[in-house]
Amino acid sequence: MKFHFIKIMTLVSLMSLLFSCSEETSNPNQKVSFSFDVTDSSSRDSLTPTKVIVSIEQDGDEIKNLTSLELYNSNGSYISEELELPGGDFSVTEFLVTDDSNSIIYLTPKVGSDFENFVTTPLPHLFNVESEESTIVVLDVIDAQLASLEEFGYSSFTFNIVDYFKVGLQLYLSFDGGVVADSSTNNHVFTSYGDVQFSTDKDGVENNAISFDGVDEYISMSNSLVKDYEKFTCSVWLKPDNFDVEYVGFFNQSPDYYVSEEENRDQVIGFFTRSKYHPTYGGFGWTINFQDYSWLDTRFVYDDEPNKWVHYVSTFDGEVWVNYINGFEVSRHEVESNKLLGNSYPLEIGRTRAFPSTGLLTKYYKGSMDEYRVYDRALSEYEVYQLYKK
């Protein structure tokens, strides 16, 4: 798994010598600014860094304690307000990057913490300030969402860690406690059809996953979810009873009548189906008709037995459709840019409508589902893996 590091550079500029008419004096303090470029290309660019929080020691004495410095954006690079330090040896003991809600986005882990090996040099990080030289101190930071502050080596204090998995979240069904309730800020309402039951989730907790009988059970919104999406992610845990099926789905926004190929189809269907390449196991896929009526049919074989929990994620960043199984990429398909995804049909989970040449095909899912998420952004590979491990 690749972990994307962000280099934090401390730029020390020299103070000019001050002259008087009678004698020459110098200012012992040097100006220090903190600057970093966000080189990670993941979806975290939707969160804007606004401050750095830094603690600095010299000879065991605390010189700066959780000092907050404003950040200024210059063509994608962030430069902090200046900090003055005298010449000498110092160590950075705490370093955090926050957003405008004072929540931590990135930080540098400490020596002895569970994450010290995630960076080249964990804290404390030594650096030197000299009056005649410009010093650059380079630190690695990692995503703060990976763990609690204590696990990074920090004591608890009044900062929150940003939950990236809430950014762009349009639907979240945990099914905890045997309830179908959207935990996103949208509070979408679902109606259950048939005698929908609840089952044990992947962690062995009873009544924390939804179960469908494959006959007539499904849940549905009264309106569409995906509509005019430029980007998209669907993440779900699935435990199918059988892979010897045809177009059995976990995501359906399609009409309830047959639409021929000659007509302008307008559908978004996520499913699994038997595979001619692997008839024992089958495979996953999506059939997508974008709003300009171009289409994408993406398939891949899933080589495992049924009745096992599998984490399945699909992402679309506007140019590439990527599929993941259990945290790892299994297929990708390039798409022409400027495509819009979605339609006005209600979202159905557990029932699928497909359009083979023989006519309208309606299928029902048999098995369990859990942790159902939809985003209006493409999760990064890193985030997909973290969802799998979450």
Order of alpha helices (4+ residues) and beta strands (2+ residues): beta-beta-beta-beta-beta-beta-beta-beta-beta-beta-beta-beta-beta-beta-beta-beta-beta-beta-beta-beta-beta-beta-beta-beta-beta-beta-beta-beta-beta-beta-alpha
